[in-house]
Amino acid sequence: MKEWPPIKAWTSISSIQGSRHFVAINYGVEHGMRWVNLVCVVNGSLYFRVPFEELTDLRLWMPGWQETFRKNGINKDVPSQIKQSCNFEDACLHLSPDSGLILSSDCIDHRPWFPPT
């Protein structure tokens, strides 16, 4: 899934500070590289920027909110490639106009939460 702009719901294959489910609140392009800012669903103080190419790598991330990890008992720490790609300093909590999370948003076309079925 490499659609741009990105959907909103994402699941990390490995736990990131104890969490797996994130919302893509905004995105952009810097120096020709696409990036996405993610915020944790259950802990709003956990947010970071990840390169879009890594977000769409199914070895690291899955589109939507997946629950299969509980059944399989997977509880790994963050692999080094995710740790290195997450930028906890440049990320911000400003919402994109198409997020659908702003009450007064004039944008009619909101990004979808989940991939098309």
KOLDRENMI-753275 format. One record per residue: residue in one letter; x, y, z of N, C-alpha, C in turn; residue number from 0; chain. Coordinates in nm, 4 decimals, always signed. Layout:
<atoms>
atom type=A, n_east=X, n_north=Y, n_up=Z, ca_east=X, ca_north=Y, ca_up=Z, c_east=X, c_north=Y, c_up=Z, seq=NUM, mol=A
...
</atoms>
This chain:
<atoms>
atom type=M, n_east=+0.0850, n_north=-0.1179, n_up=+0.0000, ca_east=+0.0000, ca_north=+0.0000, ca_up=+0.0000, c_east=+0.0890, c_north=+0.1234, c_up=+0.0000, seq=0, mol=A
atom type=K, n_east=+0.0947, n_north=+0.1909, n_up=-0.1121, ca_east=+0.1811, ca_north=+0.3089, ca_up=-0.1243, c_east=+0.1010, c_north=+0.4309, c_up=-0.1670, seq=1, mol=A
atom type=E, n_east=-0.0274, n_north=+0.4336, n_up=-0.1348, ca_east=-0.1107, ca_north=+0.5492, ca_up=-0.1721, c_east=-0.0679, c_north=+0.6715, c_up=-0.0932, seq=2, mol=A
atom type=W, n_east=-0.0658, n_north=+0.7826, n_up=-0.1625, ca_east=-0.0321, ca_north=+0.9107, ca_up=-0.1004, c_east=-0.1464, c_north=+1.0053, c_up=-0.1235, seq=3, mol=A
atom type=P, n_east=-0.1978, n_north=+1.0751, n_up=-0.0264, ca_east=-0.1519, ca_north=+1.0776, ca_up=+0.1125, c_east=-0.1873, c_north=+0.9480, c_up=+0.1848, seq=4, mol=A
atom type=P, n_east=-0.1204, n_north=+0.9228, n_up=+0.2976, ca_east=-0.1392, ca_north=+0.7962, ca_up=+0.3686, c_east=-0.2734, c_north=+0.7887, c_up=+0.4399, seq=5, mol=A
atom type=I, n_east=-0.3223, n_north=+0.6642, n_up=+0.4567, ca_east=-0.4406, ca_north=+0.6437, ca_up=+0.5407, c_east=-0.4042, c_north=+0.6841, c_up=+0.6836, seq=6, mol=A
atom type=K, n_east=-0.5034, n_north=+0.6872, n_up=+0.7722, ca_east=-0.4772, ca_north=+0.7346, ca_up=+0.9085, c_east=-0.4376, c_north=+0.6259, c_up=+1.0073, seq=7, mol=A
atom type=A, n_east=-0.4884, n_north=+0.5035, n_up=+0.9943, ca_east=-0.4661, ca_north=+0.3983, ca_up=+1.0946, c_east=-0.3486, c_north=+0.3084, c_up=+1.0564, seq=8, mol=A
atom type=W, n_east=-0.2547, n_north=+0.2902, n_up=+1.1506, ca_east=-0.1361, ca_north=+0.2069, ca_up=+1.1271, c_east=-0.1038, c_north=+0.1233, c_up=+1.2497, seq=9, mol=A
atom type=T, n_east=-0.0507, n_north=+0.0026, n_up=+1.2260, ca_east=-0.0075, ca_north=-0.0869, ca_up=+1.3334, c_east=+0.1402, c_north=-0.1189, c_up=+1.3147, seq=10, mol=A
atom type=S, n_east=+0.2169, n_north=-0.0981, n_up=+1.4206, ca_east=+0.3581, ca_north=-0.1337, ca_up=+1.4176, c_east=+0.3715, c_north=-0.2837, c_up=+1.4414, seq=11, mol=A
atom type=I, n_east=+0.4561, n_north=-0.3489, n_up=+1.3628, ca_east=+0.4786, ca_north=-0.4920, ca_up=+1.3804, c_east=+0.5378, c_north=-0.5184, c_up=+1.5186, seq=12, mol=A
atom type=S, n_east=+0.6244, n_north=-0.4315, n_up=+1.5648, ca_east=+0.6858, ca_north=-0.4438, ca_up=+1.6965, c_east=+0.6387, c_north=-0.3299, c_up=+1.7855, seq=13, mol=A
atom type=S, n_east=+0.6377, n_north=-0.3565, n_up=+1.9132, ca_east=+0.5952, ca_north=-0.2563, ca_up=+2.0102, c_east=+0.6893, c_north=-0.1358, c_up=+2.0098, seq=14, mol=A
atom type=I, n_east=+0.6325, n_north=-0.0168, n_up=+2.0117, ca_east=+0.7095, ca_north=+0.1064, ca_up=+2.0244, c_east=+0.6691, c_north=+0.1697, c_up=+2.1570, seq=15, mol=A
atom type=Q, n_east=+0.7588, n_north=+0.1644, n_up=+2.2519, ca_east=+0.7322, ca_north=+0.2115, ca_up=+2.3885, c_east=+0.6013, c_north=+0.1536, c_up=+2.4409, seq=16, mol=A
atom type=G, n_east=+0.5792, n_north=+0.0250, n_up=+2.4163, ca_east=+0.4632, ca_north=-0.0464, ca_up=+2.4678, c_east=+0.3373, c_north=-0.0335, c_up=+2.3839, seq=17, mol=A
atom type=S, n_east=+0.3432, n_north=+0.0335, n_up=+2.2710, ca_east=+0.2240, ca_north=+0.0547, ca_up=+2.1884, c_east=+0.2457, c_north=+0.0063, c_up=+2.0455, seq=18, mol=A
atom type=R, n_east=+0.1359, n_north=-0.0263, n_up=+1.9789, ca_east=+0.1415, ca_north=-0.0723, ca_up=+1.8406, c_east=+0.0506, c_north=+0.0072, c_up=+1.7473, seq=19, mol=A
atom type=H, n_east=-0.0541, n_north=+0.0721, n_up=+1.7991, ca_east=-0.1534, ca_north=+0.1374, ca_up=+1.7145, c_east=-0.1325, c_north=+0.2890, c_up=+1.7113, seq=20, mol=A
atom type=F, n_east=-0.1285, n_north=+0.3438, n_up=+1.5878, ca_east=-0.0953, ca_north=+0.4840, ca_up=+1.5685, c_east=-0.1863, c_north=+0.5476, c_up=+1.4639, seq=21, mol=A
atom type=V, n_east=-0.1997, n_north=+0.6804, n_up=+1.4727, ca_east=-0.2770, ca_north=+0.7592, ca_up=+1.3761, c_east=-0.1808, c_north=+0.8514, c_up=+1.3018, seq=22, mol=A
atom type=A, n_east=-0.1921, n_north=+0.8504, n_up=+1.1696, ca_east=-0.1146, ca_north=+0.9428, ca_up=+1.0865, c_east=-0.1870, c_north=+1.0771, c_up=+1.0879, seq=23, mol=A
atom type=I, n_east=-0.1361, n_north=+1.1702, n_up=+1.1682, ca_east=-0.2071, ca_north=+1.2977, ca_up=+1.1847, c_east=-0.1678, c_north=+1.4016, c_up=+1.0814, seq=24, mol=A
atom type=N, n_east=-0.0469, n_north=+1.3914, n_up=+1.0272, ca_east=-0.0071, ca_north=+1.4810, ca_up=+0.9190, c_east=+0.1082, c_north=+1.4187, c_up=+0.8419, seq=25, mol=A
atom type=Y, n_east=+0.1432, n_north=+1.4830, n_up=+0.7321, ca_east=+0.2426, ca_north=+1.4262, ca_up=+0.6407, c_east=+0.2974, c_north=+1.5381, c_up=+0.5539, seq=26, mol=A
atom type=G, n_east=+0.4049, n_north=+1.5088, n_up=+0.4855, ca_east=+0.4632, ca_north=+1.6099, ca_up=+0.3981, c_east=+0.5814, c_north=+1.5549, c_up=+0.3213, seq=27, mol=A
atom type=V, n_east=+0.6492, n_north=+1.6471, n_up=+0.2527, ca_east=+0.7675, ca_north=+1.6126, ca_up=+0.1738, c_east=+0.8773, c_north=+1.7112, c_up=+0.2106, seq=28, mol=A
atom type=E, n_east=+0.9951, n_north=+1.6597, n_up=+0.2376, ca_east=+1.1098, ca_north=+1.7439, ca_up=+0.2699, c_east=+1.2315, c_north=+1.6896, c_up=+0.1969, seq=29, mol=A
atom type=H, n_east=+1.2939, n_north=+1.7726, n_up=+0.1162, ca_east=+1.4107, ca_north=+1.7329, ca_up=+0.0375, c_east=+1.3798, c_north=+1.6103, c_up=-0.0488, seq=30, mol=A
atom type=G, n_east=+1.2593, n_north=+1.6058, n_up=-0.1034, ca_east=+1.2194, ca_north=+1.4965, ca_up=-0.1916, c_east=+1.1790, c_north=+1.3684, c_up=-0.1204, seq=31, mol=A
atom type=M, n_east=+1.1842, n_north=+1.3668, n_up=+0.0125, ca_east=+1.1471, ca_north=+1.2475, ca_up=+0.0893, c_east=+1.0124, c_north=+1.2694, c_up=+0.1567, seq=32, mol=A
atom type=R, n_east=+0.9210, n_north=+1.1741, n_up=+0.1379, ca_east=+0.7897, ca_north=+1.1827, ca_up=+0.2032, c_east=+0.8004, c_north=+1.1303, c_up=+0.3458, seq=33, mol=A
atom type=W, n_east=+0.7318, n_north=+1.1978, n_up=+0.4374, ca_east=+0.7304, ca_north=+1.1600, ca_up=+0.5781, c_east=+0.5881, c_north=+1.1644, c_up=+0.6318, seq=34, mol=A
atom type=V, n_east=+0.5676, n_north=+1.0951, n_up=+0.7445, ca_east=+0.4363, ca_north=+1.0905, ca_up=+0.8105, c_east=+0.4598, c_north=+1.1063, c_up=+0.9601, seq=35, mol=A
atom type=N, n_east=+0.3814, n_north=+1.1935, n_up=+1.0247, ca_east=+0.3847, ca_north=+1.2063, ca_up=+1.1702, c_east=+0.2762, c_north=+1.1167, c_up=+1.2270, seq=36, mol=A
atom type=L, n_east=+0.3159, n_north=+1.0313, n_up=+1.3199, ca_east=+0.2242, ca_north=+0.9383, ca_up=+1.3841, c_east=+0.2093, c_north=+0.9736, c_up=+1.5315, seq=37, mol=A
atom type=V, n_east=+0.0894, n_north=+0.9522, n_up=+1.5853, ca_east=+0.0648, ca_north=+0.9685, ca_up=+1.7282, c_east=-0.0001, c_north=+0.8393, c_up=+1.7781, seq=38, mol=A
atom type=C, n_east=+0.0387, n_north=+0.7981, n_up=+1.8971, ca_east=-0.0129, ca_north=+0.6755, ca_up=+1.9561, c_east=-0.1616, c_north=+0.6905, c_up=+1.9880, seq=39, mol=A
atom type=V, n_east=-0.2380, n_north=+0.5859, n_up=+1.9635, ca_east=-0.3825, ca_north=+0.5882, ca_up=+1.9883, c_east=-0.4129, c_north=+0.6015, c_up=+2.1379, seq=40, mol=A
atom type=V, n_east=-0.3373, n_north=+0.5336, n_up=+2.2225, ca_east=-0.3682, ca_north=+0.5338, ca_up=+2.3662, c_east=-0.2819, c_north=+0.6276, c_up=+2.4489, seq=41, mol=A
atom type=N, n_east=-0.1777, n_north=+0.6867, n_up=+2.3876, ca_east=-0.0888, ca_north=+0.7753, ca_up=+2.4612, c_east=-0.0496, c_north=+0.8915, c_up=+2.3706, seq=42, mol=A
atom type=G, n_east=-0.1226, n_north=+1.0013, n_up=+2.3787, ca_east=-0.1002, ca_north=+1.1159, ca_up=+2.2918, c_east=+0.0351, c_north=+1.1827, c_up=+2.3089, seq=43, mol=A
atom type=S, n_east=+0.1075, n_north=+1.1502, n_up=+2.4163, ca_east=+0.2400, ca_north=+1.2094, ca_up=+2.4330, c_east=+0.3472, c_north=+1.1309, c_up=+2.3570, seq=44, mol=A
atom type=L, n_east=+0.3104, n_north=+1.0189, n_up=+2.2960, ca_east=+0.4032, ca_north=+0.9407, ca_up=+2.2141, c_east=+0.3737, c_north=+0.9704, c_up=+2.0678, seq=45, mol=A
atom type=Y, n_east=+0.4599, n_north=+1.0494, n_up=+2.0057, ca_east=+0.4444, ca_north=+1.0818, ca_up=+1.8646, c_east=+0.5814, c_north=+1.0967, c_up=+1.8011, seq=46, mol=A
atom type=F, n_east=+0.5876, n_north=+1.0687, n_up=+1.6716, ca_east=+0.7151, ca_north=+1.0696, ca_up=+1.6016, c_east=+0.6913, c_north=+1.0778, c_up=+1.4518, seq=47, mol=A
atom type=R, n_east=+0.7992, n_north=+1.1028, n_up=+1.3788, ca_east=+0.7971, ca_north=+1.1108, ca_up=+1.2324, c_east=+0.8664, c_north=+0.9869, c_up=+1.1772, seq=48, mol=A
atom type=V, n_east=+0.8072, n_north=+0.9287, n_up=+1.0748, ca_east=+0.8653, ca_north=+0.8110, ca_up=+1.0106, c_east=+0.8663, c_north=+0.8333, c_up=+0.8594, seq=49, mol=A
atom type=P, n_east=+0.9721, n_north=+0.7908, n_up=+0.7907, ca_east=+0.9718, ca_north=+0.8013, ca_up=+0.6449, c_east=+0.8585, c_north=+0.7178, c_up=+0.5853, seq=50, mol=A
atom type=F, n_east=+0.7902, n_north=+0.7724, n_up=+0.4864, ca_east=+0.6775, ca_north=+0.7032, ca_up=+0.4251, c_east=+0.7195, c_north=+0.5686, c_up=+0.3663, seq=51, mol=A
atom type=E, n_east=+0.8379, n_north=+0.5605, n_up=+0.3093, ca_east=+0.8849, ca_north=+0.4342, ca_up=+0.2519, c_east=+0.8929, c_north=+0.3256, c_up=+0.3584, seq=52, mol=A
atom type=E, n_east=+0.9325, n_north=+0.3612, n_up=+0.4799, ca_east=+0.9389, ca_north=+0.2621, ca_up=+0.5869, c_east=+0.8005, c_north=+0.2306, c_up=+0.6418, seq=53, mol=A
atom type=L, n_east=+0.7134, n_north=+0.3301, n_up=+0.6439, ca_east=+0.5766, ca_north=+0.3067, ca_up=+0.6904, c_east=+0.5042, c_north=+0.2067, c_up=+0.6005, seq=54, mol=A
atom type=T, n_east=+0.5372, n_north=+0.2049, n_up=+0.4733, ca_east=+0.4707, ca_north=+0.1135, ca_up=+0.3801, c_east=+0.5465, c_north=-0.0184, c_up=+0.3644, seq=55, mol=A
atom type=D, n_east=+0.6482, n_north=-0.0417, n_up=+0.4481, ca_east=+0.7215, ca_north=-0.1684, ca_up=+0.4483, c_east=+0.6460, c_north=-0.2654, c_up=+0.5398, seq=56, mol=A
atom type=L, n_east=+0.5852, n_north=-0.3685, n_up=+0.4823, ca_east=+0.5020, ca_north=-0.4620, ca_up=+0.5591, c_east=+0.5814, c_north=-0.5445, c_up=+0.6602, seq=57, mol=A
atom type=R, n_east=+0.7121, n_north=-0.5397, n_up=+0.6557, ca_east=+0.7927, ca_north=-0.6054, ca_up=+0.7586, c_east=+0.7971, c_north=-0.5219, c_up=+0.8861, seq=58, mol=A
atom type=L, n_east=+0.7623, n_north=-0.3909, n_up=+0.8743, ca_east=+0.7691, ca_north=-0.2997, ca_up=+0.9879, c_east=+0.6323, c_north=-0.2489, c_up=+1.0322, seq=59, mol=A
atom type=W, n_east=+0.5442, n_north=-0.2230, n_up=+0.9354, ca_east=+0.4142, ca_north=-0.1617, ca_up=+0.9624, c_east=+0.3053, c_north=-0.2311, c_up=+0.8815, seq=60, mol=A
atom type=M, n_east=+0.1830, n_north=-0.2277, n_up=+0.9352, ca_east=+0.0672, ca_north=-0.2790, ca_up=+0.8626, c_east=-0.0385, c_north=-0.1689, c_up=+0.8576, seq=61, mol=A
atom type=P, n_east=-0.1023, n_north=-0.1504, n_up=+0.7414, ca_east=-0.2099, ca_north=-0.0509, ca_up=+0.7343, c_east=-0.3301, c_north=-0.0977, c_up=+0.8151, seq=62, mol=A
atom type=G, n_east=-0.3984, n_north=-0.0039, n_up=+0.8781, ca_east=-0.5128, ca_north=-0.0371, ca_up=+0.9635, c_east=-0.4669, c_north=-0.0703, c_up=+1.1037, seq=63, mol=A
atom type=W, n_east=-0.5620, n_north=-0.1072, n_up=+1.1877, ca_east=-0.5297, ca_north=-0.1482, ca_up=+1.3247, c_east=-0.5494, c_north=-0.2983, c_up=+1.3335, seq=64, mol=A
atom type=Q, n_east=-0.4401, n_north=-0.3690, n_up=+1.3480, ca_east=-0.4401, ca_north=-0.5147, ca_up=+1.3474, c_east=-0.4336, c_north=-0.5670, c_up=+1.4902, seq=65, mol=A
atom type=E, n_east=-0.5016, n_north=-0.6783, n_up=+1.5154, ca_east=-0.5014, ca_north=-0.7400, ca_up=+1.6481, c_east=-0.4363, c_north=-0.8769, c_up=+1.6483, seq=66, mol=A
atom type=T, n_east=-0.3788, n_north=-0.9203, n_up=+1.5381, ca_east=-0.3235, ca_north=-1.0553, ca_up=+1.5281, c_east=-0.2079, c_north=-1.0794, c_up=+1.6231, seq=67, mol=A
atom type=F, n_east=-0.1439, n_north=-0.9757, n_up=+1.6714, ca_east=-0.0263, ca_north=-0.9911, ca_up=+1.7563, c_east=-0.0622, c_north=-1.0560, c_up=+1.8896, seq=68, mol=A
atom type=R, n_east=-0.1778, n_north=-1.0266, n_up=+1.9426, ca_east=-0.2184, ca_north=-1.0847, ca_up=+2.0716, c_east=-0.2333, c_north=-1.2358, c_up=+2.0596, seq=69, mol=A
atom type=K, n_east=-0.2925, n_north=-1.2805, n_up=+1.9513, ca_east=-0.3110, ca_north=-1.4239, ca_up=+1.9318, c_east=-0.1772, c_north=-1.4948, c_up=+1.9193, seq=70, mol=A
atom type=N, n_east=-0.0824, n_north=-1.4318, n_up=+1.8530, ca_east=+0.0466, ca_north=-1.4948, ca_up=+1.8292, c_east=+0.1447, c_north=-1.4750, c_up=+1.9443, seq=71, mol=A
atom type=G, n_east=+0.1091, n_north=-1.3923, n_up=+2.0404, ca_east=+0.1952, ca_north=-1.3694, ca_up=+2.1554, c_east=+0.3223, c_north=-1.2928, c_up=+2.1240, seq=72, mol=A
atom type=I, n_east=+0.3234, n_north=-1.2199, n_up=+2.0136, ca_east=+0.4418, ca_north=-1.1439, ca_up=+1.9767, c_east=+0.4515, c_north=-1.0198, c_up=+2.0660, seq=73, mol=A
atom type=N, n_east=+0.5638, n_north=-1.0019, n_up=+2.1279, ca_east=+0.5830, ca_north=-0.8848, ca_up=+2.2132, c_east=+0.7296, c_north=-0.8434, c_up=+2.2082, seq=74, mol=A
atom type=K, n_east=+0.7777, n_north=-0.8125, n_up=+2.0885, ca_east=+0.9179, ca_north=-0.7764, ca_up=+2.0700, c_east=+0.9386, c_north=-0.6288, c_up=+2.0996, seq=75, mol=A
atom type=D, n_east=+1.0605, n_north=-0.5957, n_up=+2.1372, ca_east=+1.0976, ca_north=-0.4552, ca_up=+2.1456, c_east=+1.1099, c_north=-0.3998, c_up=+2.0048, seq=76, mol=A
atom type=V, n_east=+1.1215, n_north=-0.2691, n_up=+1.9959, ca_east=+1.1330, ca_north=-0.2038, ca_up=+1.8665, c_east=+1.2593, c_north=-0.2520, c_up=+1.7969, seq=77, mol=A
atom type=P, n_east=+1.2478, n_north=-0.3052, n_up=+1.6740, ca_east=+1.3706, ca_north=-0.3427, ca_up=+1.6029, c_east=+1.4528, c_north=-0.2196, c_up=+1.5698, seq=78, mol=A
atom type=S, n_east=+1.5828, n_north=-0.2390, n_up=+1.5512, ca_east=+1.6717, ca_north=-0.1251, ca_up=+1.5310, c_east=+1.6314, c_north=-0.0413, c_up=+1.4111, seq=79, mol=A
atom type=Q, n_east=+1.5778, n_north=-0.1025, n_up=+1.3023, ca_east=+1.5426, ca_north=-0.0220, ca_up=+1.1856, c_east=+1.4278, c_north=+0.0741, c_up=+1.2164, seq=80, mol=A
atom type=I, n_east=+1.3336, n_north=+0.0371, n_up=+1.3030, ca_east=+1.2268, ca_north=+0.1305, ca_up=+1.3399, c_east=+1.2829, c_north=+0.2372, c_up=+1.4334, seq=81, mol=A
atom type=K, n_east=+1.3614, n_north=+0.1976, n_up=+1.5309, ca_east=+1.4206, ca_north=+0.2947, ca_up=+1.6224, c_east=+1.4979, c_north=+0.4010, c_up=+1.5467, seq=82, mol=A
atom type=Q, n_east=+1.5738, n_north=+0.3594, n_up=+1.4475, ca_east=+1.6554, ca_north=+0.4539, ca_up=+1.3731, c_east=+1.5710, c_north=+0.5429, c_up=+1.2829, seq=83, mol=A
atom type=S, n_east=+1.4581, n_north=+0.4919, n_up=+1.2333, ca_east=+1.3781, ca_north=+0.5704, ca_up=+1.1400, c_east=+1.2824, c_north=+0.6653, c_up=+1.2105, seq=84, mol=A
atom type=C, n_east=+1.2435, n_north=+0.6353, n_up=+1.3330, ca_east=+1.1512, ca_north=+0.7217, ca_up=+1.4060, c_east=+1.2240, c_north=+0.8479, c_up=+1.4503, seq=85, mol=A
atom type=N, n_east=+1.1671, n_north=+0.9605, n_up=+1.4157, ca_east=+1.2259, ca_north=+1.0881, ca_up=+1.4542, c_east=+1.1345, c_north=+1.1500, c_up=+1.5596, seq=86, mol=A
atom type=F, n_east=+1.1742, n_north=+1.1388, n_up=+1.6858, ca_east=+1.0926, ca_north=+1.1881, ca_up=+1.7955, c_east=+1.1083, c_north=+1.3389, c_up=+1.8147, seq=87, mol=A
atom type=E, n_east=+1.2028, n_north=+1.4016, n_up=+1.7433, ca_east=+1.2285, ca_north=+1.5442, ca_up=+1.7620, c_east=+1.1578, c_north=+1.6322, c_up=+1.6606, seq=88, mol=A
atom type=D, n_east=+1.1498, n_north=+1.5907, n_up=+1.5342, ca_east=+1.0900, ca_north=+1.6751, ca_up=+1.4304, c_east=+0.9388, c_north=+1.6596, c_up=+1.4190, seq=89, mol=A
atom type=A, n_east=+0.8834, n_north=+1.5564, n_up=+1.4788, ca_east=+0.7392, ca_north=+1.5335, ca_up=+1.4687, c_east=+0.6631, c_north=+1.6425, c_up=+1.5431, seq=90, mol=A
atom type=C, n_east=+0.5444, n_north=+1.6724, n_up=+1.4938, ca_east=+0.4596, ca_north=+1.7709, ca_up=+1.5604, c_east=+0.3170, c_north=+1.7168, c_up=+1.5666, seq=91, mol=A
atom type=L, n_east=+0.2336, n_north=+1.7804, n_up=+1.6439, ca_east=+0.0954, ca_north=+1.7360, ca_up=+1.6608, c_east=-0.0039, c_north=+1.8185, c_up=+1.5797, seq=92, mol=A
atom type=H, n_east=+0.0447, n_north=+1.9008, n_up=+1.4862, ca_east=-0.0475, ca_north=+1.9773, ca_up=+1.4023, c_east=-0.1191, c_north=+1.8829, c_up=+1.3073, seq=93, mol=A
atom type=L, n_east=-0.2499, n_north=+1.8972, n_up=+1.2982, ca_east=-0.3296, ca_north=+1.8090, ca_up=+1.2129, c_east=-0.3288, c_north=+1.8570, c_up=+1.0689, seq=94, mol=A
atom type=S, n_east=-0.3261, n_north=+1.7634, n_up=+0.9755, ca_east=-0.3373, ca_north=+1.8009, ca_up=+0.8347, c_east=-0.4822, c_north=+1.8430, c_up=+0.8075, seq=95, mol=A
atom type=P, n_east=-0.5043, n_north=+1.9318, n_up=+0.7110, ca_east=-0.6409, ca_north=+1.9778, ca_up=+0.6816, c_east=-0.7352, c_north=+1.8644, c_up=+0.6407, seq=96, mol=A
atom type=D, n_east=-0.6809, n_north=+1.7564, n_up=+0.5834, ca_east=-0.7661, ca_north=+1.6455, ca_up=+0.5401, c_east=-0.7751, c_north=+1.5346, c_up=+0.6439, seq=97, mol=A
atom type=S, n_east=-0.7348, n_north=+1.5638, n_up=+0.7674, ca_east=-0.7359, ca_north=+1.4604, ca_up=+0.8717, c_east=-0.8783, c_north=+1.4227, c_up=+0.9137, seq=98, mol=A
atom type=G, n_east=-0.9720, n_north=+1.5158, n_up=+0.9024, ca_east=-1.1071, ca_north=+1.4884, ca_up=+0.9510, c_east=-1.1164, c_north=+1.4963, c_up=+1.1020, seq=99, mol=A
atom type=L, n_east=-1.0079, n_north=+1.5344, n_up=+1.1673, ca_east=-1.0043, ca_north=+1.5419, ca_up=+1.3129, c_east=-1.0224, c_north=+1.6839, c_up=+1.3634, seq=100, mol=A
atom type=I, n_east=-1.0374, n_north=+1.7790, n_up=+1.2718, ca_east=-1.0563, ca_north=+1.9190, ca_up=+1.3071, c_east=-1.2042, c_north=+1.9514, c_up=+1.2909, seq=101, mol=A
atom type=L, n_east=-1.2679, n_north=+1.9984, n_up=+1.3957, ca_east=-1.4117, ca_north=+2.0249, ca_up=+1.3899, c_east=-1.4478, c_north=+2.1307, c_up=+1.2868, seq=102, mol=A
atom type=S, n_east=-1.3648, n_north=+2.2307, n_up=+1.2713, ca_east=-1.3977, ca_north=+2.3394, ca_up=+1.1804, c_east=-1.3320, c_north=+2.3228, c_up=+1.0430, seq=103, mol=A
atom type=S, n_east=-1.2915, n_north=+2.2030, n_up=+1.0108, ca_east=-1.2215, ca_north=+2.1800, ca_up=+0.8846, c_east=-1.3125, c_north=+2.2073, c_up=+0.7655, seq=104, mol=A
atom type=D, n_east=-1.2627, n_north=+2.2891, n_up=+0.6723, ca_east=-1.3370, ca_north=+2.3170, ca_up=+0.5493, c_east=-1.3110, c_north=+2.2114, c_up=+0.4431, seq=105, mol=A
atom type=C, n_east=-1.2173, n_north=+2.1240, n_up=+0.4677, ca_east=-1.1818, ca_north=+2.0206, ca_up=+0.3712, c_east=-1.2923, c_north=+1.9154, c_up=+0.3666, seq=106, mol=A
atom type=I, n_east=-1.3444, n_north=+1.8910, n_up=+0.2486, ca_east=-1.4510, ca_north=+1.7921, ca_up=+0.2324, c_east=-1.3928, c_north=+1.6526, c_up=+0.2142, seq=107, mol=A
atom type=D, n_east=-1.2805, n_north=+1.6423, n_up=+0.1456, ca_east=-1.2183, ca_north=+1.5131, ca_up=+0.1186, c_east=-1.1236, c_north=+1.4762, c_up=+0.2312, seq=108, mol=A
atom type=H, n_east=-1.1724, n_north=+1.3956, n_up=+0.3244, ca_east=-1.0897, ca_north=+1.3504, ca_up=+0.4352, c_east=-1.0179, c_north=+1.2229, c_up=+0.3962, seq=109, mol=A
atom type=R, n_east=-0.8954, n_north=+1.2072, n_up=+0.4460, ca_east=-0.8221, ca_north=+1.0831, ca_up=+0.4228, c_east=-0.8951, c_north=+0.9693, c_up=+0.4920, seq=110, mol=A
atom type=P, n_east=-0.8955, n_north=+0.8507, n_up=+0.4311, ca_east=-0.9613, ca_north=+0.7378, ca_up=+0.4975, c_east=-0.8814, c_north=+0.6868, c_up=+0.6170, seq=111, mol=A
atom type=W, n_east=-0.9510, n_north=+0.6251, n_up=+0.7100, ca_east=-0.8858, ca_north=+0.5649, ca_up=+0.8247, c_east=-0.8154, c_north=+0.4363, c_up=+0.7859, seq=112, mol=A
atom type=F, n_east=-0.8812, n_north=+0.3568, n_up=+0.7059, ca_east=-0.8325, ca_north=+0.2216, ca_up=+0.6757, c_east=-0.8163, c_north=+0.2018, c_up=+0.5252, seq=113, mol=A
atom type=P, n_east=-0.7366, n_north=+0.1023, n_up=+0.4854, ca_east=-0.7203, ca_north=+0.0758, ca_up=+0.3428, c_east=-0.8513, c_north=+0.0282, c_up=+0.2819, seq=114, mol=A
atom type=P, n_east=-0.8718, n_north=+0.0503, n_up=+0.1524, ca_east=-0.9938, ca_north=+0.0016, ca_up=+0.0878, c_east=-1.0011, c_north=-0.1500, c_up=+0.0956, seq=115, mol=A
atom type=T, n_east=-1.1211, n_north=-0.2000, n_up=+0.1101, ca_east=-1.1379, ca_north=-0.3465, ca_up=+0.1175, c_east=-1.1820, c_north=-0.4049, c_up=-0.0137, seq=116, mol=A
</atoms>
